[in-house]
Amino acid sequence: MITGNNNILKKIDSIDFFSLFLLAFYPLALILGNLLINSVTLLFIISFFYKFKDNKVNLDQKDFYILIFFFFSLLVNLIFSTNPENSFPRIIKILFIIIFVIETKRIVQKYETNYLRHVYRTWFITFIIISFDVFIELTFGTNSIGMKSYLPGRIASFFGDELIVGAFYHGFVLFFLSYLFDRGSKNYVLILSTIGVIIISFFIGERSNFIKLFISVIVFVLLVSKINYKIKISSIILTLLTIITIINFTPNLNNLHKYSPNLSTRYYFEIKKIFNKDGYSNYIKSSQHGAHRNAAVKILEDNLYFGVGVKNFRNESAKKKYENKEYLLTSRRYATHPHQVHYEFLSETGLFGYLSFLIFLILSLAFAINRYLKIKNIYQLSSIIFVISSVLPILPSGSFLSTFSGGIFWINYAIMCGYISKTKY
């Protein structure tokens, strides 16, 4: 349970108070855009150096070393980049992110028993606002400030032309549920909230993020909830039956309301094709994601050990030699990234960079899981589950090194690391 200590609360200084404020409104920065995300990161860097004496102890811990290992693997990759000028700024950005992670870790460790509860409460409230906004857009066709999706079957919420609210929802759903559990909410509130967030994610229309969220929430509830297993299983079955019912009745809903997304097409008929004979192969060859991935594989074959360099998929994939007529949308293979984190690292950093990424990821998770088994912090568990679900193979994803998708990953990663080792202040 969250507890406070009035004597400790009085000891906070203005720099730490401002850092806690920034951390609390980090989800808002993600909503407002890249400029705000980068500004928050910059302010955390300033805070890191201002509090360098306190941060020094975190520079001699295993999670910091694995971050530095990841950074230097990208620096090695820079030597072999086909366009170093394009790769360099994004690689340097990783150094800034490392500082952001370390400073966040200091804040988490120093204030986890008092002020940090206000951060999680603010995230909880922000998540509720997003949920209501999604519901409003689903019901009326525009969200609470008049924005709407340009694509049928998808919800935009406050993100406008960027259809990424599903990624945001996936990124913070477990913190939302963690806060409910941590506050000792009644079982019926926990059950209804769990079912509710799954259904809302389903209505958002981002299939990959829905699947990731569904898996994350189910694993989280099974691990954390003390509710009887029969009730847990019954709730999962009820959720699935509700979703199936929604899918079956979607065509009728569409006739009644022009803004209702065609969920039966997105979630049933398109996915059904995959399970036919040669279904997955045919699906990949007829989709734009398939064209991206084929280009990524061909790029890897030509640049096996070190790839083409970070942020260079966008240039390389457009080359004529990566055209493949077996893929229906090969003419649209060009993209800023191949829309799958594993293909992104393989094509841009080759086997060297990909193996370095896996080492970084596996060791980070091993350290975090080992710590969680000792302290059983529910927020650390939330971030661990998110980090795992965000790198699931096959499922499409945003660019790992982009500002928005990366921002969601790194705030979860920072919270995860924040509980790995305890430093006395």
Secondary structure, 3 states (H helix, E strand, C coil): CCCCCHHHHCCCCHHHHHHHHHHHCHHHHHHHCHHHHHHHHHHHHHHHHHCHHHHHHHHHCHHHHHHHHHHHHHHHHHHCCCCHHHHHHHHHHHHHHHHHHHHHHHHHHHHCCCCHHHHHHHHHHHHHHHHHHHHHHHHHCCCCCCCCCCCCCCCCHHHCCCCCHHHHHHHHHHHHHHHHHHCCCCHHHHHHHHHHHHHHHHHHCCHHHHHHHHHHHHHHHHHHCCCCHHHHHHHHHHHHHHHHHHHHHHHHHHHHCCCCCCHHHHHHHHHHHHCCCCHHHHHHHHCHHHHHHHHHHHHHHHCCCCCCCCCCHHHHCCCHHHCCCCCCCHHHCCCCCCCCHHHHHHHHHHHHHHHHHHHHHHHHHHHHHHHHHHHCCHHHHHHHHHHHHHCCCCCCCCCCCCHHHHHHHHHHHHHHHHCCCCCCC
